[in-house]
Structure formats: structure tokens, C-alpha cells
């Protein structure tokens, strides 16, 4: 039997290491090597997938049952850390500011505990250490393989600095939004700033498009469906007295319902193209689809709640977010559930002073284990 004190010590030390040496999306080579080293030290089987970064551990139960998957994302962010932690990032400009270091370690702890409880485990658990969540598309690396082929359920979790340690946020239904990106290129005709009548001003057209795009949420989408559109970048021109020939803008659309996602894509294209046309310009819209919305299966959410209560966690309603998670790609195939683990109230995720209370590591590992044991 694993000594819990010893395991907790190891998990904390591993957490400090991962926090000190963060790696960005698709570059998680040392992170992957460290995960492998720890799993091997506990004699946990690693599946022979040829992933560039990330890996999959498997725990085979001694009883018949389903194949479950636990997703732990492993990448960090290009942020200069501003904490006073003794284990703050030693890699300038990179930081585990989304708690994925905690996800790795809780996943490792869970693998160790499941391995030890194989007699009670029905079926198989794949613990997937997934790369590049912050790119929104890392899950696709897993989906390119057959890792998920026989998986029946997928579980995910996220560090939550809006809640104290010991609090679990759970909600059935939608919890994160679908993430789409658009790029609009407005083609006008450049000319002298003093002779706008000689050209077609793409900046004026862009301004009209930005305004009109905001009418989608208020005039076209069902008022009971959460959604938003943000234009986040506009680029045009090089100086003060020349009207440029072109303007480029981009932004993001966030939706929960599939029908709204389709609607936005159609309306963004229509508004951009036709507004530009009305001004004598041309707009070309590029639509880049990201992950769909994350949707928590009711039965799975109920189990998460039951286990949390049995273990003495406080259960609160998980806040839904217009942020996204590529976890949703897995849920396009099979039922899933994604819970929020309170990591101590503090700075939000992606903030340079975000920090996870290390006291949550072992309890989170135990909680995930209980869920997977069913
Ligand atoms: Ni995250």
C-alpha cells in the first residue's frame, strides 16, 4: 500500500518541478519525459502511442467494465510569472498560469491510486496527458490516433481560482462555449488622404462592419441562448495622409448551441460581404472553427456530485463560461463530464499571479479516483 503521506510529498515535489519548468503547446517534451519517469517509477503501463508530446497511461481493472478516459492537459502559457512562490517559473516568459501543472499531478496521483485499487476497478482507465490545450486544438492530436476508439466515457477537470480548496463546481449541460475565429479582409482602393473620392476607404467599411456584427447577438440569436462576438484586432494603413487599400480584422465568436454557431457563421459572412459591397468594397471572410461547447452528461455529473459529497467536499454550481476547452472535441464522440476543482480563491487563470494551493493535489487525485471507480 502506498503511504499517503509519502504520495502527497511526491505529488507536491512533482508539482513544484512542473511549475518551475513550464512548456508551451506542442513543445511539452521535458514535461512528457517527467510524466513518463514518474509513471514508470510506480510501474504503471504506458501505451505505445507515437505522440510527439503527451502520453497515455493505462490501468486495467480486475473486473469487467467500461473503458473510461481521464483527460489531463499539460501545457503552459507565454506569460511572465509574477508570483513570490519559491517554485515560480524558471523559464522566463513561460508560466503554468492555467493550472495545467496541477492537472498533470492530480492525474499522476489518480493513476497511482487506481493502479493500487485494480481489484476494485471495473474495466479500464486511460489517463491521457494531452498536449496543447491552450492552442484549442491539442485534443485533435489524440483524436488522430485510435486512443479513443474503444472509450465509453471521458472525464475532465480544471483548476478553479474562484473557489476555495475543498470546493467542487459541477453543472449538467453546457459549461464552456464553442470557440470560433474569423478573419475579415476588406479590399478597397487606396488613395491620398485628402482625396477620399479617388478611392474606396476600407477603414470606414471596417468600422461599419464592426458595428453591424454586434446586431447578430441582439437581433438574430434567441435571447435565452448565451453567445457573443468580439472583434479583437483591426489592422490597416501605414501613415496619416494615405488611405490604405486594405484592412484586416479578426475576432472570436462564442456560442453554446450548435444552431447559433451555424447562424453566426452565416451572418458574419453575409454582413461583412454585403456591407462592403454597399460601400463599393469587397470583404473576404475566413471562418476558423475551434472546439464545440463542452456539455456535461447528467448521469456523469450526478456521479461527480455524489462522490464529492461522500468525500466531504463542498459542492457548488459550476459557473458556465464563454471560454472554451478542446475537451469538447472528445464529447463529440462520447458522453463526458468536466468539473471545476477549487484551488484557493485568488487571481484568475491566465493571470501572471495565478497560483494553485498545493494542498489540493492529493484530495483531487483521490476524488478523481473515486469517480473512476464508480
Ligand atoms: Ni486551462
Boltz pocket constraint, residues with backbone or C-beta under 6 A from the ligand:
constraints:
  - pocket:
      binder: B
      contacts: [[A, 98], [A, 99], [A, 100], [A, 133], [A, 158]]
      max_distance: 6.0
